Amino acid sequence: MRKKLLNFLSISTLLIGCFTVYVVWSLRERMSERTLEYFFSRGRIERRDTVEVSWSHAVNSRSRLTEALTGPTHMLEADIIMRGGDPREPIMAHPPATDSDITLREWLQAVKEHDIGIKLDFKSLEALSPSMLLLQEVLSEPGCPVWINADILPGPGGRATPLQPQSFLSAVRTLPAHTVLSLGWTTGWTAGTENPGYSWDMVHTMEEVCKNLKHPVTFPVRAALMAQSAPQLTWLLQQTDRYSLTVWTGQDDEFTLQDLLLYRKQFDISRIYFDLPDSQRTELSQMGRDNN
């Protein structure tokens, strides 16, 4: 009788362990796809394909916010700093600006009434902690996709000083598990020169920083540097399904969409977002269909 009981307990423990692994794996899958699923489930995109997601940038004023909220955009990108004068509070502005006509609190209140995602970009740690408190207060219920962006490591050609990784991650650790951390490298690009790509040291260091995080992570990568970084970025994406890429471009950068198409062929179309001008996104989408 005792032997049967022990066998039963052993089998039960095994089944519980397997179920736990399944649940954890399923959660990781859902975390990595939540942004795309949000827009698809609301009929805002026709396919579960990241190239369909559109972006508005520098939504740092009341007029820009009104324009973006009344248009077809899916994701709003905005910059947060602390007001240079009184009252000291997080506002929507990009350095070297020190003031704005809209605070973060007002911005979040306006956005929460719409089926739209937000990407908040931090260039310094000063505004981070008070902004996290506002996010938890104003967006207390799970709703729109929320991405928190910062460059936390030096990258190819980067001259700006990145935010200290552990200080940044410590400030955002209390955010809900579905919040996407957009963690990047400082970069630069110069026309007419041989610009270096993301090195093995850069991706290995990023993986070391991110491997134990509970949040899904997207890595913003510069389109003009992706052709020379394929092995490194491929390796990084292979480490976990929690990871994705978000491709962006500088105004004067030069690259070919064919370089980006290689990534769409190699990885699931739910794992590489394209924060590009609408004309380039549309062309990239058509290229992908033509090659299927």
N, C-alpha and C positions, 0 to 999 in steps of 0.2 A: 504493500500500500504506500509506504514511504517512497519507494522507488518510482512509482507512478506519479506521485505528487511532485517529486523532483523533476521528472521528465516534463510534466505539465508546466511547471514554473519555468523551466528552461525554454520550452517552446513559446510560452507567453512572452518571456523577455526578448526572445529573438524577433517575434512578431511586432512587439512594441518598438524595438530598435529599427526594424525595417520601415515601419509606419512613420517614425520620427524622421528618418532620412528622406522618405518620400515627401513629407510635409515641408521640410526645410528646402528641398530641391524645388518643389512647386512654388514656394514663396519666392525663391530667388528668380525663377522664371517670370513670375508675375511682376516682381519689382522691376525687372529689366524692360518690361514691355508696357508699363502702366501709362506712360505719356501717349504712346501711339494708340493704345486701346481706348483711352479717354476720348480722343477726337473721333475715332472710328465708331464708338458706341453712340455718340451723339450725332452721327451723320455728317460730321464736318469734313471728313475725308472719305473717299470711295474705297480705298484699299488700305490694308495694314502695311503701308510702305512709307518709310520716313521721308522720302523725297517729296511727298505730298504736303508735308508740314512747312508752312511759311512763317517768316519772321519779320518783325518790325524792330528797328534799332534806335537807341538813344531816345527812348520814350520818357524824357526827363522834364516835360512841361505839361501844363493843363491842355494846351492846344494839341500837342503831339499825342497825348493820351486819348483825347476825344477822337482825333483822327483815326488812331489805331483801333479803338473799340468799336467804331462804326464801319470798319473795313473788313476784309476777308482774312486778316492775319490770324494765325493760330497761337504764336508765341510772341510775347512782348519782352524785349531786352531793355533793361534800364540800369542806370548807375546810381550808386548810393554813396553819399559822403555826409559828414557832420556839418551842419550849418556853421559858417565862419563866425557869425555873431550870435546874439541872443534872440530867441531862446535856442540853446544848444540842443539839437535834435536831428535825427536822420532825415535828409532831404534827397530829392532826385536831381542829381547834377553830376557832371563829369569834370574832374580837375582840368584846367586851373580854376573853374568856376567855384565860388564859395557860397552862393545862394541860389534859390529856386523859387518858383511861384507855387510849388506843391511839395508837401511833406510826404514821407513814406507812409504815414498813417492814412492820409487822405488818398494817396495813390492806391493803397491796398483796399480801402473801402470801396473805391470806384470799380476796381477790377473784380472783386468777389461776386458781383452781380452778373458776370458774363462767363460764357463757356470759352475761356481763354487761358493759356498757360503763361507763366511768368519766369523770367530768368533775371536774377538780381546779381549785378556785377560789383564786386568789392575791390577797390584799389588800395585800401588801407584797413587796418584792424580796428581803428577807432570807432567806426560806425557799426561794427559787426554785432557786438553784444546787445546794444539797445534795439538793433534791427531784428535780432532773433526773438526778443521779447514781444515785439510788435507782431511778428509773423505768427507766433503761437497764440496771441490774443485775438487778432483780427481774423486769421484763417484757422480757427480752432477745429473746425469740422473738415474732414477729408473732402477735397473738392478738386479744384483745378491743379494741373501739374505745376510744381514749384521746383525750380532749379536755382541753386546757389553757386555762383561762379567766382573763381579767383585763380590767378596764376600763382602756384605755390613752389615751383622749381624753375631754375634757369634752363633755358632751351636754346636751340640753334639761332645764333645771331641776336639773342636777347640782350638788351641793355638796361631795361627797367629792373628794379629790385623786386623779386617775388615776395609774397607774404610768407611769413614763417609757417611751415606746414603744420606743426603740432599746435601752435596757437590758434590757427584757423580751424582745425579739426576739433579742437577742444570746445570752441565757441558754438559749433554747429551740431555737436553730438546729441543734443536733446531734441532735435527736430524729428518729426515723424519719420518712420522707416521708409515711407514711399518717396520722401524728398530726394531729388537727384542732386548729387554733388558734382558740379562741373569743375574739374581740377586740371589746370593746364600748366604749360611752360611759357615763360617769357620768350618771345621770338622776334626776329628781324628778317627783312628781305630787301635785297638791293638789286636793281635791274642791271643787267650786263655783267654780272659776276656769277661765279659758281657757288650758290648758296648751299651750305651743309644741311643735311636732314636731321631727324631725331636719332641720336646715337643709341647704342646698346646701353651705355651707362645711364642715359636719360630715362629710358623705359624701365630698366631694372630698378632704378631708384624710385620711380613712380609706383611700380608694383609693390615695392617694399612698404611704401607709405600707405597704400590703399588696400592691401590684401586682407586686413582684419576689420575693415569698416563694415558696418551693418547696412549702409545705404547703397543703392545703385549708384554707379559712377560713370559719367561720360567724360571723355578726354577731348577738349577742344583742340583741333589740329589744323595747322595752316595749310590750305590747299596747295600752295606753291611749293611746299616742302614734302608732299606725300609721295611723289614718284621716287625720291631718293631715300624713302624711309619704309618701304613696303615690308621687308623682313622684320624690322623692329616693331612696327605697329601691328602687324599680323600676330607676332608672338604675344604682344600685350593683350590683344583681344582674346586670345586663346586661353588665358589664365583663368577666366571665370565668365559665366553668362551675365554676371552683374555689370560687366563693362560694355560700354559702347563708345563710338567716336562721334564728335560733332565737327563737321568740316566747315571752316570759315575762311574768308579771304580779305586781305587788305585791299583798299580801293585801287591801288596801282599794281597789284601783284599780277604776275603772268603765269598761267598754267593751262593745261589742256583737260577738257572733260574726260578724255579717254583715260587719263591717269586715274581719275576717280572711279570710272566705270570698272576698272580692275578690282577695286575693293567691293563694289556691289556684286560682282560675280562671285567673289570668294566667300563673302559672309552673308548671313541672313539680312534681308532688306529692313528688318526691324532694328538693326544694331548700328546703323551709320546714318546720322542726321546730316542734313545739308543746309547750313545757315548761309545760303548764297542768294544773289539776286534772283528774282522770280524767273527771268529769262533763262538763266543757266540751269535752275532746277527743272524747268519744263523741258529743256533740251536733254538734260541728263535722264529724265524719266522716259522720254521718247527713245533715246539711245538704248536704254535697258530693254524696252519692249521690242525694239527692232532686232535685238540680239538674242531674244528668246525663241 
